[in-house]
Amino acid sequence: MTIPNQISYAMLRGAIGGLSLGLILAIVRGMTGPGIEEITVPNQGIWQSIKNAFIFVLIGVIVMSFAAQLLNWSAFVWGSYGFIFGLAVGDGEVCVKHFILRVILYFGGYNPWNYARFLDYATKLIFL
């Protein structure tokens, strides 16, 4: 492959990658709606974030794998890019941070693992 062909191939690859990530971002931002209006169950917000992250990861993997198949590139590698991008855009970061914080506080002895049950117990004892 000559130098001009390599440059045009790299530009094509960059354009397809950029357009694919842009499509994922447009789909994700178009699907976001208003926040949780009424809390009815414990941890409802984090469960909603997990659900959003799962949906956006699926969208990212599908779009990037499809883009890779169009150009005969590695669908696994591009699907991995879609996974990471979907996780970053679709509240995946929030879920990871929440889990790490819960683990640190639990193993540090600062709070119980089932925090909702602890708060219900404290309310029952009229401590709260």
C-alpha positions in Angstrom: 0.0 0.0 0.0 1.4 3.4 -0.9 1.6 6.4 1.4 -1.4 8.2 -0.2 -3.5 5.1 0.0 -2.5 4.6 3.7 -3.5 8.2 4.4 -6.9 7.9 2.7 -7.5 4.6 4.5 -6.7 6.2 7.8 -9.0 9.1 7.0 -11.8 6.7 6.1 -11.3 4.8 9.3 -11.3 8.0 11.3 -14.4 9.3 9.6 -16.3 6.0 10.1 -15.2 5.9 13.7 -16.2 9.5 14.4 -19.5 9.1 12.7 -20.3 5.9 14.6 -19.5 7.5 17.9 -21.5 10.6 16.9 -24.5 8.4 16.1 -24.2 6.6 19.4 -24.0 10.0 21.2 -27.0 11.3 19.3 -29.1 8.2 20.1 -28.1 8.3 23.8 -28.8 12.0 24.2 -32.1 11.6 22.4 -33.2 8.9 24.7 -32.4 10.7 27.9 -35.5 12.1 29.6 -36.4 13.8 32.8 -34.9 12.5 36.0 -36.7 10.3 38.5 -39.7 12.2 39.7 -40.8 10.1 42.7 -38.7 7.8 44.7 -40.7 4.7 45.6 -38.1 2.0 46.3 -34.6 2.0 47.9 -31.8 2.5 45.4 -34.2 3.3 42.6 -31.8 5.9 41.1 -28.8 3.6 40.9 -31.0 0.8 39.4 -32.2 3.2 36.8 -28.6 4.2 36.1 -27.7 0.5 35.7 -30.6 0.0 33.2 -29.5 3.1 31.2 -25.9 2.0 31.1 -26.9 -1.5 29.9 -29.1 0.0 27.1 -26.4 2.4 26.0 -23.7 -0.2 26.0 -25.9 -2.4 23.8 -26.4 0.5 21.4 -22.7 1.3 21.4 -21.7 -2.3 20.7 -24.3 -2.8 17.9 -23.5 0.5 16.1 -19.7 0.1 16.3 -19.8 -3.6 15.3 -22.0 -2.7 12.4 -19.6 0.0 11.3 -16.7 -2.4 11.5 -18.6 -5.0 9.4 -19.2 -2.4 6.7 -15.4 -1.9 6.3 -14.2 -5.5 7.0 -12.5 -4.5 10.2 -12.3 -6.3 13.5 -15.8 -6.3 14.9 -14.5 -7.3 18.4 -12.2 -4.4 18.7 -14.7 -1.9 17.4 -17.4 -3.5 19.5 -15.1 -3.0 22.5 -14.8 0.7 21.6 -18.6 0.9 21.5 -18.8 -0.9 24.9 -16.5 1.6 26.5 -18.1 4.6 24.9 -21.6 3.4 25.8 -20.5 2.8 29.4 -19.0 6.2 29.7 -21.9 8.0 28.1 -24.8 6.0 29.6 -24.3 6.4 33.4 -21.8 3.5 33.6 -19.3 5.7 35.4 -22.0 6.5 38.1 -22.6 2.8 38.7 -18.9 2.0 39.0 -18.3 4.9 41.4 -21.3 4.0 43.5 -20.2 0.4 43.8 -16.6 1.3 44.7 -17.9 3.7 47.3 -20.2 1.1 48.8 -17.3 -1.5 48.9 -14.9 1.0 50.6 -17.4 2.1 53.2 -18.5 -1.5 53.9 -15.0 -2.9 54.3 -13.9 0.1 56.2 -16.6 -0.6 58.8 -18.4 2.7 58.3 -21.8 1.3 57.1 -23.6 -2.0 56.6 -23.9 -3.5 53.1 -27.7 -3.4 53.1 -28.1 0.3 54.0 -31.9 0.4 53.4 -32.5 -2.4 55.9 -30.3 -0.5 58.4 -32.2 2.7 58.0 -35.6 0.9 58.3 -34.3 -0.7 61.5 -33.2 2.7 62.9 -36.6 4.1 62.1 -38.3 1.2 63.8 -36.3 2.0 66.9 -37.3 5.7 66.6 -33.6 6.5 66.3 -34.3 8.4 63.1 
